[in-house]
Amino acid sequence: MSEYNGKIIECKRFPSPNPNVELTELTYLSNGLKVKGMLAVPKYVQTSDGFLYLRGGIKNVGKVRPARIAQFAQEGFIVFAPYYRGNQGGEGNEDFAGDDREDAFAAFQLLQSHPEVKHIHIFGFSRGGVMALLTGIQFPEAASLVTWGGVSDMSLTYTERKDLRRMMKRVIGGTPAKFPERYQSRTPLYQLEKLAVPVLVIHGVQDHNVSIEHAYRLERRLKELQKSVESWYFPEFTHYFPPAINRKVVQDAAKWMKRLSKRW
């Protein structure tokens, strides 16, 4: 990784949907590329907790929503959410947990350089679950890791999501049958021996975007390795939780993360 990873080269104020949270769009360096992301800082809460928000999807599907990261900032976190390379004016091309994982790594370093941040929590939603796990492996000093509706196995995603196969073949460069190593390199299940970060798994059992099997495989492997893992499964919900439940789970997850900050 470049010594300049995470260096901020441009800041631009962004209208906030929450009066208690200040938003700034940042341009930062990731292995020589200028990548963009959004920083959310609570105005009236002093905090030393950083929060790396890793979104799902690809390109304009699943892009960072200001209201969502403001929701976590409202809970007392300094939140940074990378858009990933090639998006919203950033350089390079997003490649679905390939080289674009470096954008998550550099974003973690950006939070490390923030003068008020002492502890960093990693959060991944949907495809961001893979990005979160890869980042947690890279940075054992992280305080905690949450994967919500998160992918844990790229080959399983290819099998389950017929609507994504064309994109995955184009971006990854083939199928799991022809190029298993390309899918395995994007699948953190094969690297969990290196993970030292406590993990919280949140998943709706009726999820048809990312099946519950992803959560089961992750939990099972972490337990086999005697890693710290807690799972919250919601039998009645899909990939998206009802607003009131969503808010409650966000609050509960924030409390879980903050408890882990205290172990440092």
C-alpha positions in Angstrom: 0.0 0.0 0.0 1.2 3.5 -0.8 2.3 5.7 2.1 -0.1 8.4 0.7 -3.2 6.1 1.0 -6.0 8.0 2.8 -4.5 11.4 2.2 -7.3 14.0 1.7 -6.7 16.2 -1.3 -10.1 18.0 -1.6 -13.0 18.8 0.7 -16.4 20.0 -0.4 -19.3 20.8 2.0 -22.5 18.7 1.2 -26.1 19.6 2.2 -27.1 17.4 5.2 -30.5 15.9 5.6 -29.9 15.9 9.4 -29.4 19.2 11.3 -27.3 17.4 13.9 -24.8 16.1 11.4 -22.3 17.9 9.1 -21.5 16.3 5.8 -18.4 16.8 3.6 -17.6 15.1 0.3 -13.9 14.2 0.3 -11.4 13.2 -2.4 -8.7 11.0 -1.1 -5.8 8.9 -2.5 -6.1 5.1 -2.9 -3.0 3.5 -4.5 -2.5 6.6 -6.6 -6.1 7.0 -7.6 -8.3 10.0 -6.6 -11.4 8.4 -5.0 -14.4 10.1 -3.5 -16.3 9.5 -0.3 -18.5 11.2 2.3 -17.6 12.2 5.8 -20.4 12.6 8.4 -19.6 14.3 11.7 -22.1 14.8 14.6 -22.3 18.5 15.5 -23.3 18.3 19.2 -21.8 15.0 20.3 -18.1 14.6 21.3 -16.9 11.2 20.1 -13.6 9.3 19.6 -15.3 6.5 17.6 -14.7 6.4 13.9 -17.1 4.3 11.7 -16.1 3.0 8.2 -19.3 2.5 6.2 -18.8 0.1 3.3 -21.8 0.2 0.9 -23.2 -2.6 -1.2 -24.0 -2.9 -4.9 -21.9 -1.6 -7.8 -21.8 1.7 -9.7 -25.1 3.5 -9.2 -26.8 0.5 -7.6 -26.4 0.7 -3.8 -24.5 4.0 -3.8 -23.8 5.9 -0.6 -27.0 7.6 0.8 -26.3 10.7 2.9 -29.3 10.0 5.1 -28.0 6.6 6.0 -24.5 7.7 7.0 -26.0 10.6 8.9 -28.2 8.1 10.8 -25.0 6.4 12.1 -23.3 9.8 12.8 -26.4 10.7 14.9 -25.5 7.7 17.1 -22.2 9.3 18.0 -19.7 8.2 15.3 -17.5 10.0 12.9 -18.5 8.2 9.7 -16.6 7.9 6.4 -18.2 6.1 3.5 -16.1 5.6 0.3 -17.9 5.6 -3.0 -15.2 3.2 -4.4 -13.1 3.9 -7.5 -14.7 5.0 -10.7 -17.9 6.4 -9.0 -19.2 10.0 -8.8 -16.2 11.5 -10.3 -13.5 9.2 -8.8 -10.8 7.7 -10.9 -10.4 4.0 -11.8 -12.9 1.2 -12.2 -14.9 -0.5 -9.5 -14.3 -4.3 -9.6 -16.5 -5.9 -7.0 -14.1 -6.6 -4.1 -11.1 -7.0 -6.3 -8.6 -4.1 -6.4 -11.3 -1.7 -5.1 -10.8 -3.2 -1.7 -7.9 -0.9 -1.5 -10.3 2.0 -1.4 -11.8 0.6 1.8 -8.2 0.1 3.2 -7.3 3.7 2.3 -10.6 4.9 3.9 -9.7 3.2 7.1 -6.3 5.0 7.0 -8.1 8.3 6.4 -10.1 7.7 9.6 -6.9 6.8 11.4 -5.5 10.2 10.5 -8.6 12.1 11.8 -7.4 14.0 14.9 -10.5 13.1 17.0 -10.7 9.4 16.1 -9.2 6.8 18.5 -11.3 3.7 17.7 -12.5 2.6 14.3 -15.5 0.3 13.7 -16.1 -1.4 10.3 -19.6 -1.8 8.9 -20.5 -3.5 5.7 -24.0 -3.8 4.1 -24.7 -6.3 1.3 -21.6 -6.6 -1.0 -20.0 -4.3 1.6 -19.9 -7.3 4.0 -17.1 -8.8 1.9 -15.3 -5.4 1.9 -15.7 -5.1 5.7 -14.3 -8.6 6.3 -11.3 -8.0 4.0 -10.7 -4.7 5.8 -11.0 -6.3 9.2 -8.4 -8.9 8.1 -6.1 -6.1 6.9 -6.4 -4.0 10.1 -6.5 -6.1 13.2 -6.5 -2.9 15.3 -10.1 -2.2 14.4 -12.4 -2.1 17.4 -15.3 -4.1 15.9 -16.9 -5.3 12.6 -20.5 -5.5 11.6 -21.9 -7.2 8.5 -25.6 -6.5 7.8 -27.2 -8.5 5.1 -23.6 -9.1 4.0 -22.1 -11.3 1.3 -19.5 -13.7 2.6 -19.0 -16.0 -0.4 -18.7 -14.6 -3.9 -19.2 -18.0 -5.6 -22.5 -18.4 -3.7 -23.6 -14.9 -4.9 -22.9 -16.0 -8.5 -25.0 -19.2 -8.0 -27.9 -17.4 -6.3 -28.2 -14.2 -8.3 -28.8 -15.0 -11.9 -29.5 -11.3 -12.5 -25.9 -10.5 -11.5 -24.1 -13.2 -13.4 -23.4 -11.1 -16.6 -22.0 -8.3 -14.5 -19.9 -10.6 -12.4 -18.4 -12.4 -15.4 -17.5 -9.1 -17.0 -16.1 -7.5 -13.9 -14.4 -10.6 -12.3 -13.4 -12.1 -15.6 -15.3 -15.3 -15.9 -17.3 -17.8 -13.9 -16.4 -19.6 -10.6 -16.2 -22.9 -12.5 -13.5 -21.5 -14.9 -11.7 -19.2 -12.6 -12.3 -20.3 -9.0 -9.2 -18.5 -7.7 -10.7 -15.1 -8.8 -13.8 -15.8 -6.7 -11.9 -17.2 -3.8 -9.6 -14.1 -3.6 -12.8 -12.1 -3.1 -14.2 -14.5 -0.5 -13.0 -13.7 3.0 -14.2 -17.1 4.3 -10.8 -18.5 3.1 -8.8 -15.9 5.2 -10.7 -15.8 8.5 -7.7 -17.3 10.4 -6.2 -13.8 10.1 -9.2 -12.0 11.5 -8.8 -10.7 15.1 -11.8 -8.3 15.2 -15.0 -9.1 17.1 -17.8 -9.6 14.6 -21.6 -8.9 14.7 -23.7 -10.6 12.0 -27.1 -9.0 11.2 -29.3 -10.7 8.6 -32.9 -11.1 7.6 -33.8 -14.8 7.2 -36.2 -14.0 4.2 -33.4 -12.1 2.4 -33.5 -12.9 -1.3 -30.7 -10.5 -2.3 -28.1 -12.0 -0.1 -29.4 -15.3 1.3 -29.1 -16.2 5.0 -26.7 -18.9 3.9 -24.0 -16.2 3.7 -24.5 -15.4 7.3 -24.6 -19.0 8.4 -21.4 -19.8 6.6 -19.6 -16.8 8.1 -20.8 -17.6 11.6 -20.0 -21.3 11.3 -16.5 -20.6 10.1 -15.8 -18.0 12.8 -17.0 -20.4 15.5 -14.8 -23.2 14.1 -11.8 -20.8 14.4 -12.9 -19.8 17.9 -13.3 -16.2 16.9 -15.5 -13.6 18.6 -18.9 -13.6 16.8 -22.5 -12.6 17.7 -25.4 -13.1 15.4 -28.8 -11.3 15.2 -31.2 -13.1 12.9 -34.6 -11.7 12.0 -36.9 -14.5 10.8 -39.6 -12.2 9.3 -37.4 -9.7 7.4 -35.8 -9.5 3.9 -32.7 -7.5 2.7 -34.4 -4.3 3.9 -35.9 -3.8 7.3 -39.0 -1.7 8.1 -38.0 1.9 9.1 -38.9 1.6 12.7 -37.1 -1.7 13.1 -34.1 -0.4 11.1 -33.7 2.5 13.5 -33.9 0.2 16.5 -31.3 -2.2 15.1 -29.0 0.7 14.2 -29.2 1.9 17.8 -28.6 -1.6 19.2 -25.6 -2.1 16.9 -24.2 1.3 17.9 -24.4 0.2 21.6 -22.7 -3.1 20.7 -19.9 -1.3 18.9 -19.4 1.3 21.7 -19.1 -1.4 24.3 -16.2 -2.8 22.3 -14.5 0.6 22.2 -14.1 0.4 26.0 -11.9 -2.7 25.8 -9.1 -0.6 24.5 
